[in-house]
């Protein structure tokens, strides 16, 4: 699901604490993480399900709490009940739910409640955590996946065994942006040439028409070469083009795809939302969408 990247002053006074500034923030199911400009990692909210706050307990945190003593965190990304963080040295760390191998630690242990390094690689740059599976990018432009694979989420043509450690998806080295949708088990990505790709489950039309049950490999979804960024919710997606236009597709029953006809079950191809050409940021929730 979409990493909700914001630069904000946290409204801590409402909680009776001092205001706090974060340079990166992400939300899972009932919990949140943030990284401060000094590189420290903070978490708050629900922690009982799987130790997703990574502080060695399964106790909820009512206010932002520093999770580790180190100050070298660069990015944090929350899944539904798991959390990934990348350090400035390019290493990947994880905590929380591992019921389908989505932490990528090569183990069937059901969960971790402390941040644990995933493998030994030092060139991770992006990660997107969904419901049961995870995909990530390395600095060399390669694409990787692990976790649940019951809808070809791993993009390698196989189904349906879980993958317990990262495996490369294809051989291309020009991937630049990745996103995962929630319960529909879909992955989306943009390449450095501005093309839009998708694979995995297709129950809401994110990767093709209704006669396509799933995409077994990353498949180019549109001919255009001007896609700039994407954001995926539970079953819908938004995208921006380089010309500042906004596009939506997938589930639309609550109008989350920005469709003129929100009662439609889904749109199986991106449709422009309005006519404005000055969109600069997009975000998606469960069945909601946001833009600046």
Backbone torsions as a table, in degrees:
resi	resn	phi	psi	omega
1	UNK	NA	167.1	-171.1
2	UNK	-65.4	126.5	168.8
3	UNK	-70.0	121.4	-173.9
4	UNK	-91.4	90.3	-173.0
5	UNK	-89.0	111.9	-178.7
6	UNK	-135.0	147.2	169.0
7	UNK	-107.2	113.6	-170.0
8	UNK	-147.3	162.8	167.2
9	UNK	-99.0	113.1	-177.2
10	UNK	-66.1	131.8	-174.5
11	UNK	-79.6	64.9	-174.9
12	UNK	-69.6	-23.4	-179.8
13	UNK	-59.9	-28.8	178.3
14	UNK	-65.1	-21.8	178.7
15	UNK	-100.7	4.5	179.1
16	UNK	79.8	22.6	178.4
17	UNK	-127.6	170.7	179.8
18	UNK	-67.7	147.7	175.7
19	UNK	-61.8	145.9	-177.2
20	UNK	-132.0	145.4	179.4
21	UNK	-106.3	137.0	177.4
22	UNK	-127.0	143.4	177.4
23	UNK	-97.4	-13.5	179.5
24	UNK	-151.5	140.4	-179.4
25	UNK	-149.0	146.2	179.4
26	UNK	-148.6	150.3	-177.4
27	UNK	-125.9	139.1	171.5
28	UNK	-110.1	-152.3	177.1
29	UNK	-81.6	100.0	175.8
30	UNK	72.9	19.0	174.7
31	UNK	-147.2	161.6	-174.7
32	UNK	-140.1	154.1	173.5
33	UNK	-133.7	150.9	173.8
34	UNK	-146.7	153.1	173.4
35	UNK	-116.4	130.4	178.4
36	UNK	-84.2	162.3	179.7
37	UNK	-57.7	-21.5	178.7
38	UNK	-86.0	5.2	175.7
39	UNK	88.0	5.8	178.4
40	UNK	-85.2	152.1	-174.6
41	UNK	-109.2	129.2	-175.4
42	UNK	-128.7	143.0	179.2
43	UNK	-139.3	155.4	177.0
44	UNK	-160.1	160.1	-179.1
45	UNK	107.3	-153.8	-175.7
46	UNK	-67.5	138.6	179.9
47	UNK	-140.2	1.4	-172.4
48	UNK	-78.4	-30.1	-172.5
49	UNK	-63.0	-46.9	-173.6
50	UNK	-152.9	17.5	-178.6
51	UNK	68.4	32.7	-173.2
52	UNK	-68.4	-12.9	175.2
53	UNK	-81.4	-15.0	170.9
54	UNK	69.5	25.4	-178.7
55	UNK	-100.4	11.9	179.1
56	UNK	86.6	2.6	179.1
57	UNK	-126.7	179.6	168.9
58	UNK	-128.1	46.0	-179.4
59	UNK	-109.1	131.8	178.5
60	UNK	-63.4	149.8	178.0
61	UNK	-117.3	124.5	-174.6
62	UNK	-86.7	-18.5	178.2
63	UNK	-135.3	159.3	177.8
64	UNK	-54.4	127.3	-175.0
65	UNK	-128.2	132.1	177.8
66	UNK	-67.1	129.8	-171.6
67	UNK	-93.2	-40.5	179.4
68	UNK	-126.5	162.5	-179.3
69	UNK	-83.5	-14.4	-176.4
70	UNK	-78.8	158.6	-177.9
71	UNK	-129.7	45.4	-176.9
72	UNK	-127.8	28.9	-180.0
73	UNK	-87.3	139.9	-176.3
74	UNK	-114.0	-43.4	-178.8
75	UNK	-139.6	147.6	174.3
76	UNK	-134.5	137.5	-176.6
77	UNK	-136.9	124.8	-179.8
78	UNK	-100.3	136.3	165.3
79	UNK	-95.5	-167.0	179.5
80	UNK	-57.9	-50.5	179.5
81	UNK	-138.0	29.8	176.1
82	UNK	-141.9	161.8	-176.2
83	UNK	-138.3	138.1	174.5
84	UNK	-122.0	145.2	176.7
85	UNK	-142.0	141.1	178.9
86	UNK	-111.4	131.9	178.2
87	UNK	-87.7	168.8	-179.5
88	UNK	-64.8	-18.6	177.6
89	UNK	-89.1	6.4	176.1
90	UNK	84.5	4.6	177.2
91	UNK	-82.0	151.9	-179.9
92	UNK	-108.3	135.9	-179.2
93	UNK	-128.5	150.0	-173.0
94	UNK	-147.2	158.4	176.0
95	UNK	-157.5	161.3	175.3
96	UNK	103.4	-150.7	-172.6
97	UNK	-63.5	132.1	177.7
98	UNK	-134.1	27.2	-172.2
99	UNK	-63.9	-23.5	177.2
100	UNK	-120.9	19.5	179.5
101	UNK	80.6	16.5	-173.8
102	UNK	-71.7	-8.6	174.6
103	UNK	-84.0	-16.4	175.7
104	UNK	71.6	24.5	-175.4
105	UNK	-94.1	6.9	177.9
106	UNK	74.6	18.4	-174.4
107	UNK	-131.3	155.1	175.1
108	UNK	-97.3	10.1	176.5
109	UNK	-55.6	138.5	-170.1
110	UNK	-70.5	-28.9	178.2
111	UNK	-163.6	163.3	170.6
112	UNK	-123.5	144.5	176.2
113	UNK	-116.8	14.7	170.6
114	UNK	-134.9	149.5	178.5
115	UNK	-65.3	125.8	-175.9
116	UNK	-126.5	135.7	-179.8
117	UNK	-68.2	135.3	177.3
118	UNK	-94.5	107.7	-179.2
119	UNK	66.5	-159.4	-178.1
120	UNK	-125.6	1.1	-176.9
121	UNK	-65.5	149.1	-176.2
122	UNK	-124.6	28.1	-177.2
123	UNK	-132.4	29.9	174.8
124	UNK	-78.3	137.4	-179.8
125	UNK	-123.4	-31.5	179.9
126	UNK	-141.5	152.9	174.4
127	UNK	-149.1	144.4	175.7
128	UNK	-133.6	122.8	-174.9
129	UNK	-109.1	126.5	-179.2
130	UNK	-115.4	-163.3	-179.8
131	UNK	-80.8	89.2	176.3
132	UNK	99.2	-11.1	177.9
133	UNK	-144.8	164.1	-174.0
134	UNK	-140.7	141.9	171.0
135	UNK	-127.5	157.2	-176.3
136	UNK	-153.8	161.4	176.4
137	UNK	-118.3	148.8	171.6
138	UNK	-105.8	166.2	-176.7
139	UNK	-66.2	-16.8	177.4
140	UNK	-87.9	9.1	177.0
141	UNK	81.3	8.3	178.7
142	UNK	-85.6	155.3	-174.7
143	UNK	-113.8	136.1	-174.5
144	UNK	-134.2	153.4	179.5
145	UNK	-147.5	155.8	176.4
146	UNK	-160.6	161.7	-179.8
147	UNK	106.3	-148.5	-175.7
148	UNK	-65.0	143.3	-175.6
149	UNK	-139.4	34.4	-175.9
150	UNK	-80.7	-7.3	177.6
151	UNK	-130.9	29.6	179.9
152	UNK	65.4	30.8	178.7
153	UNK	-62.5	-24.7	-178.6
154	UNK	-77.1	-8.5	172.1
155	UNK	63.6	22.1	-178.4
156	UNK	-115.8	13.9	176.6
157	UNK	82.3	2.2	-179.3
158	UNK	-109.9	154.0	176.5
159	UNK	-155.4	136.2	24.5
160	UNK	-143.3	19.0	-177.2
161	UNK	-71.8	142.3	176.2
162	UNK	-67.0	147.1	175.6
163	UNK	-104.8	122.5	-171.7
164	UNK	-92.0	-10.1	177.8
165	UNK	-143.1	160.2	-175.7
166	UNK	-58.6	134.8	173.9
167	UNK	-129.4	140.2	-177.7
168	UNK	-70.3	138.6	177.1
169	UNK	-99.8	107.0	-177.0
170	UNK	69.0	-165.1	-178.3
171	UNK	-124.8	1.5	-177.5
172	UNK	-66.0	150.5	-177.2
173	UNK	-126.3	28.6	-177.1
174	UNK	-126.7	26.6	175.8
175	UNK	-77.6	141.2	-176.6
176	UNK	-128.6	-30.5	-178.9
177	UNK	-140.0	138.3	-179.6
178	UNK	-131.1	152.6	176.6
179	UNK	-151.6	149.9	174.4
180	UNK	-126.0	137.9	173.7
181	UNK	-86.3	164.6	-171.2
182	UNK	-73.9	-109.9	-170.9
183	UNK	-72.9	-8.0	-179.5
184	UNK	-84.8	-3.5	172.5
185	UNK	61.1	49.5	-176.5
186	UNK	-122.3	144.4	174.7
187	UNK	-120.6	142.1	178.1
188	UNK	-128.8	153.1	-178.9
189	UNK	-157.4	156.7	173.9
190	UNK	-121.0	137.8	175.5
191	UNK	-91.8	168.1	-178.2
192	UNK	-64.6	-17.3	177.0
193	UNK	-88.5	7.0	176.4
194	UNK	82.5	12.2	178.0
195	UNK	-88.8	152.8	-175.9
196	UNK	-107.2	132.4	-174.5
197	UNK	-132.4	157.3	176.9
198	UNK	-156.7	159.0	177.5
199	UNK	-161.2	168.9	-178.7
200	UNK	95.8	-154.3	-175.1
201	UNK	-64.7	153.0	-175.7
202	UNK	-133.4	30.9	-174.9
203	UNK	-66.8	-18.6	178.0
204	UNK	-120.1	17.0	174.2
205	UNK	78.8	17.3	-178.6
206	UNK	-69.0	-27.0	-177.4
207	UNK	-123.8	22.0	175.2
208	UNK	150.1	179.5	-179.2
209	UNK	-68.3	171.3	-172.4
210	UNK	-65.3	-19.3	178.8
211	UNK	-82.5	0.6	175.4
212	UNK	-101.8	109.6	-178.3
213	UNK	-71.4	-37.0	179.1
214	UNK	-165.4	164.2	173.6
215	UNK	-109.7	120.7	-175.0
216	UNK	-79.5	-21.6	179.8
217	UNK	-134.6	158.2	172.8
218	UNK	-54.1	125.6	-173.9
219	UNK	-126.9	132.4	178.4
220	UNK	-67.4	128.5	-173.5
221	UNK	-94.1	-27.6	-177.1
222	UNK	-141.6	155.8	-178.8
223	UNK	-81.1	-16.4	-174.0
224	UNK	-65.2	157.5	179.3
225	UNK	-124.4	29.7	-177.0
226	UNK	-126.5	25.3	175.4
227	UNK	-77.1	133.8	-174.0
228	UNK	-106.7	-41.5	-179.4
229	UNK	-160.5	162.2	-178.7
230	UNK	-137.8	158.4	173.5
231	UNK	-144.7	131.3	-177.3
232	UNK	-118.0	133.9	174.3
233	UNK	-95.6	-145.3	-179.6
234	UNK	-71.1	-44.3	-179.6
235	UNK	-143.7	13.3	179.1
236	UNK	-133.5	168.3	-179.8
237	UNK	-143.6	151.3	170.8
238	UNK	-119.3	154.2	175.8
239	UNK	-147.6	149.3	172.9
240	UNK	-111.6	143.9	171.0
241	UNK	-99.6	166.9	-177.9
242	UNK	-66.8	-16.6	178.0
243	UNK	-88.8	8.2	176.4
244	UNK	83.2	8.8	177.4
245	UNK	-85.9	152.8	-176.8
246	UNK	-110.4	136.6	-176.2
247	UNK	-132.8	147.5	179.8
248	UNK	-143.0	152.9	176.5
249	UNK	-163.7	174.0	-177.2
250	UNK	96.1	-152.5	-178.4
251	UNK	-57.6	137.8	-177.3
252	UNK	-140.4	16.9	-175.2
253	UNK	-62.6	-25.5	176.8
254	UNK	-110.6	15.7	179.9
255	UNK	78.9	11.8	-173.7
256	UNK	-68.3	-19.3	177.3
257	UNK	-89.7	4.5	178.6
258	UNK	72.5	20.2	-174.3
259	UNK	-76.8	144.4	175.8
260	UNK	-64.4	-24.8	-179.2
261	UNK	-118.4	77.8	-173.7
262	UNK	-64.3	-15.7	178.8
263	UNK	-74.4	-14.6	178.3
264	UNK	-60.6	140.5	-177.2
265	UNK	-64.8	-47.7	175.0
266	UNK	-160.9	160.7	169.9
267	UNK	-106.2	128.8	-176.8
268	UNK	-97.6	11.3	174.3
269	UNK	-150.9	146.8	-179.5
270	UNK	-58.1	133.7	177.7
271	UNK	-122.3	135.7	-178.5
272	UNK	-65.2	136.2	178.8
273	UNK	-97.8	108.9	-178.1
274	UNK	69.3	-162.8	-178.2
275	UNK	-125.2	2.5	-178.2
276	UNK	-65.9	150.5	-179.6
277	UNK	-125.1	26.1	-177.1
278	UNK	-127.6	28.4	174.5
279	UNK	-74.1	137.9	-178.5
280	UNK	-126.0	-17.5	-178.3
281	UNK	-151.0	143.1	178.1
282	UNK	-134.2	151.6	175.4
283	UNK	-148.8	150.1	-179.2
284	UNK	-129.1	147.1	173.7
285	UNK	-116.8	-153.7	-176.8
286	UNK	-59.6	-58.5	174.3
287	UNK	-137.8	38.2	-177.9
288	UNK	-135.5	161.6	179.4
289	UNK	-139.4	152.0	-178.2
290	UNK	-140.9	151.5	177.2
291	UNK	-153.6	158.6	175.1
292	UNK	-121.6	NA	NA
